[in-house]
Amino acid sequence: MYDATYVGELVTCMDALDAQYDLFISADVLIYVGSLEALFESLKNHASDKALFVFSTEHLEGQGYLLQYTCRYTHSLECIRSVAAKSG
């Protein structure tokens, strides 16, 4: 059961919230997001000190991220680690 649902662009909706959270779950979402910097920064701004971010991705060998012919993004482990480190 949800407390609330929002319709709109992911980061814009996140940034409009005025709350801190302990857990973020994002299953089958990041495949529709190329650059993850803005999302991770928004999550950081709404995360409690011990918050967890659980998410799924499609794996890319190598570096960076890539839009596939399926119109889904794949992200390398290095890309995710780098963005996570930059956003804290």
N, C-alpha and C positions, 0 to 999 in steps of 0.2 A: 504494500500500500504506500502511496506517495503522499507526502504532506502538501506538495505543490508541484506543478509542472509549468514549464515556460516554453514559449515558441519564439525562436529567433536565432540569430547568429550566436554561436557558442560563447565566444569570448565576450561579446557585448552583453549577453545575458549574465554571465558570471560577474563581470565588472559592475553590473547594476545591483548586485546583491550586497547587503550590509550585514554579513554574518561570517563566523568562523566555523570550519567543519573539521571533523576528525577523520573522515573517510570520503574519498572520491572514487567512484567506480565508473569506468568508461569501457564498456565492452562493445566492440564493433563500431567504434566512433572515430578513432585516430586514422583509420584507413581513408577517411574523407577529409583529412587535414594534412596538408603538405608540411609547411614550416610550423614547428611546434613551439617556437619561442614565446609567442604571445599567450598561448594557452597555458604553458608551464608558469609563466610569470603571473597570470591571473590566479592560477591555483595557489601559488605561493602566497599571494595577497589575501587569500581566504582560508588558508590552512592553519590549524592550531599547531602548537609546538611539536606534537607527536603524530601529526596527521599521516595517513597512508594514501597513496595514489595507486590503485590497481587498474591496469588497462591491458588491452590486447592490441597487437599490431600484426601486420604481415611483414615477414622478414625479408630484408634486402642484404645480400652479400656485398661487401665492400663498404662504401662510405655514403653518407648523406641520405637523401630520400628520392623516390622516383615515382612518377605517375605511370601506372601500368595501362595497357590497352583496355583493361576492364574498368577504367576510371576510378581505381582504388590506389591509394598510395601505399608504398612499402617503405619502411624505415630500417636503417642499419642499427645494430646494437650500439655502435660508436656514436651515431647521430643522437640517439636517445640519451645515452650517458652524457654526452657533451651538453645538450640542452638542459638536462637535469642539473648538472654541475653548475652551469652558468646561472640558473635560476635559484640555486640553493636548495 
